[in-house]
C-alpha cells in the first residue's frame, strides 16, 4: 500500500512517500480502506519535529481519518465489509477516565496514523459515519470536533444563554462555534482578518473582534458582556493568549485549554485564576463515548463540518503548507 512516513526532523522534507506491506486484520479487528484524512496542527508539529515527535521515526502521521471496511477478522459481528466508519483519536479510550495508557495509543504520534491507504483497527473502536456526511466531512471529526464537544458539553456543561468566547478559525474553534450556537449560547469570536470575521458571522457568531486591529480583545469581550466577562473560553493559543482569556472570563467561569499555538511555556497570571475562581481544564480530545454522543447530535441536526480545502494524496505536502500558512478557515482534508 501507499503511505507517507515522517523520516526525520528536517521540516516538511522529512515527510516522504513510502510503500508498505498491506496489513491483515486479526481477531476482533477490521481492515479499513482509508478514503480521507484530515490535518490538525498537531500533525504539522509532528512532521516538523516541533517539540518532538511523540513516537520513533519512521512514523506515519495523521490521527483523523474515515473510510470503508474491506475485510473483517474473526470475532467481529457488529461490522461488515462496505460499512463507512470513522476512528477515534485514541482508539483504546472507549469510555471512562483518561489515562496514560490511552494517550500512548494516540494515532499519528505515539503509534502510526492514517496517512496511508489501508489501516487495521479494533472493531470496538469504530463508529458509523452519519448518512448525510461524506467521508471527507467525517474525517474532520475525530480530533477537532470531539475536542470542542468535550470542552463545551462534557467538561463545560454548557447552558443556553451563556456566552462563549472562541479564539481563531481553526477546526476546534469553528466546531465550538457551531456546537455553542446549537446549545443556545451567545458566541463571541476573535480572528485575524475581516474576511474571516465575515465567515464567522455567517456561521452564527454574535460579535467578532479583529485582533490585528484591536489587540486588547479581552477588554472587547468584557465590554460585550457589560463588564461581567464570558462564561466559557475555547483557548487555543497558549501562553501568549491565556492571560487575556483569564481577563475576559467572569468570576467562576471556565476555560478549556486546548492549543499551544504560541508555545508550551510562559508567564501566566495565576492570581487571576485564584481571585476569580476560574476553572481551567486541559482538554486532550475525548473518548469514543463522547464521540458517539456528538455524532448523534450531528446526525439529529444534520450539521455539516466546515472544510477549508481538499488535496489529493499525492499532493499531501501542499495540505501541510496550507495549515502552515494559517490562512485556512475550518479543516484541511487529504483525499486518499
Buried (B, 14 or more C-beta within 10 A) or exposed (E): BBBBBBBEBEEBEBBEEBEBEEBEBEEEBBBBBBBBBBBBBBBBBBBBBBEEBBBEEBBBBBBBBBBBBBBBBEEBEEBEEEBBBBBBBBBBBBEEEBEEEBBBBBBBBBBBBBBBBBBBBBBBBBBBBBEEBBBBBBBBBBBBBBBBBBBBBBBBEBEEEBBBBBBBBBBBBBBBBBBBBBBEBBBBBBBBBEEBBEBBEEBBBBBBBBBEEEEEBBBBBBEBBEEEBBBBBBBBBBBEBBBBBBBBBBEEBBBBBBBBBEEEEEEBEEEBBEEBEBBBBEBBBBBBBBBBBBBEBBBEEEBBBBBBBBBEBEEBBBBBBBBBEEBBBBBBBBBB
